[in-house]
């Protein structure tokens, strides 16, 4: 398991665990980061933001938020 912020561009991963305070976990869940969901890394912008494809949507989150999402490798089926 590693933080989403450490995943590489183009990699598809599966959410294994969400950390942080209850408010942070709820916010990430509202965005679609739930255990078992697949996330494709579109880009790490270099300024701390991570752009991902999640449930047919593109989202940008800060690297601090991405560090709260623990992921494992997944089969690449997200386009």
C-alpha positions in Angstrom: 0.0 0.0 0.0 1.2 3.5 -0.8 -0.2 7.0 -0.8 -2.0 8.1 -4.0 0.5 11.0 -4.2 3.3 8.4 -4.9 1.5 6.8 -7.9 3.0 7.5 -11.3 1.4 9.2 -14.3 -0.8 6.8 -16.3 -1.0 4.2 -13.5 -4.3 2.8 -12.5 -4.7 2.0 -8.8 -7.4 0.8 -6.4 -8.3 2.7 -3.2 -7.4 0.5 -0.2 -7.8 2.9 2.7 -8.7 6.5 3.5 -6.9 8.2 6.3 -7.1 11.6 8.0 -9.8 13.2 10.2 -13.4 12.3 9.9 -14.0 15.6 7.9 -11.2 14.7 5.5 -12.4 11.2 5.0 -16.0 12.4 4.4 -14.8 15.0 1.8 -12.8 12.4 -0.1 -15.7 10.0 0.0 -18.0 12.7 -1.4 -15.5 13.1 -4.3 -15.7 9.4 -5.0 -12.6 8.1 -3.2 -14.1 5.0 -1.6 -12.4 1.7 -0.8 -12.4 -0.5 -3.9 -12.8 2.4 -6.4 -10.3 2.6 -9.3 -8.3 5.7 -9.9 -6.1 6.6 -12.9 -3.4 9.1 -12.5 -3.6 11.7 -15.3 -0.8 13.9 -14.0 1.2 15.1 -11.1 1.4 18.8 -11.9 4.6 19.5 -10.0 3.0 22.3 -7.9 1.5 19.8 -5.5 -1.7 18.9 -7.3 -2.6 15.5 -8.5 -5.1 15.1 -11.4 -7.0 11.8 -11.5 -9.7 10.1 -13.5 -12.3 8.8 -11.1 -15.7 7.4 -12.0 -15.6 9.0 -15.5 -14.6 12.4 -14.1 -11.3 14.3 -13.8 -10.5 15.7 -10.4 -7.6 17.7 -9.1 -6.7 17.3 -5.5 -3.8 18.6 -3.4 -0.9 16.4 -2.6 -1.9 16.6 1.1 -5.3 15.1 0.3 -3.7 12.6 -2.1 -1.4 11.5 0.8 -4.5 10.5 2.8 -5.6 8.0 0.1 -3.8 4.6 0.4 -3.8 2.6 -2.9 -2.7 -0.7 -4.3 -2.0 -1.6 -8.0 -5.1 -2.4 -10.1 -5.9 -3.6 -13.6 -5.9 -0.7 -16.1 -9.5 -0.5 -17.4 -10.1 3.3 -17.0 -9.6 5.2 -20.2 
